Amino acid sequence: ANGSGIVIEGNYIGLLANGTDPGDGERVNHGVEIGGGSSTVRDNLVAHTESGGLLIESTATITGNDIYQSSMQSVTGDGISTENTSGEVISITGNRIDDTAAYGIESWNAPGPFTFEHNTVSDSGNGGGAEIGGIRIFGTGSTVRYNVSTGAVGAGIAVVQIAGANSQNLISKNSTYANGGLSIDIDATNFAQPNGDGVTPNNGAMNVG
């Protein structure tokens, strides 16, 4: 979809009317793709898609959606992705995202700032590929708070450098548990470890302010 003032609301997307998987050859690629303008995507059920749930590439408010099994044919498919953006204002709040091959909420190599609040992300990164965490942000000035991230193969929340910077991101009041990696992993490798690099030594070499 492209255009200003688009509202996508209250739909069943990707699943049959009885809630089941349509099966191989019948699934949609992404549940929703927003390529331009400004949009609101709210209160939809998106499930059983092939390559991802929501692909958001422009200004948008994403709220109240349920996203389940959203990357059944792609190890890099995310629940909600903002990865091709370049500074647009995007708010992702109050969504429930479960059983995703890659990240539940992803902002691959995008500068932000984003607002991710009150989302529940569970059982993500389980597709056997390289993207293994719950929530991932890059860049500067994003807010990630009041979220639940649980059951990821990797980190619950990964904060990754882009062009040498991942500063002034607020990570606050999240609940992260039962993940395979750190609850919050702040990458200090300048993109060498984009899923997070494990425990960062407390040696004064990195400014996390």
C-alpha angles and dihedrals in degrees: 000000000000131000142071126290096015115163120193107186142162099001135143104225127186099001133087121258090262091054098253133128112271090216137228115337093017103069124105120241101232122001093226129005119191112189105168148355121032126307146175118214111185144159096003129142111223118181145152096021123157106227108015146320110250123003108194118187102162143033109318149150112221113188143155098006127145113216121185133173091351101166109043096152102031130067089201097049116123133201094235120002131188093170101131097050127114108200103317117149108256126173120191111185140158098005127143115216122181138174103009127168093221130008122344090217117015135182099175112195092336119137098221145167097205134166115220111176139156094002125143115214118183138173097003131158091039100127096094095248134113097274106081113153140092107237126005130189133180132189131018142321103016126145120220112175145137091023130136116220116179141154098022118152089228134017122344091224123010120196107194133189121245118191089347097306137099099148138147095019114149113221106177143153096358124149111224121171144144093027123143093232136034118314090237117013116191108197116224098175101086095245097319090115105031093176090057129277102244125246113005111218116244092234103125092250096114128056109210095177 
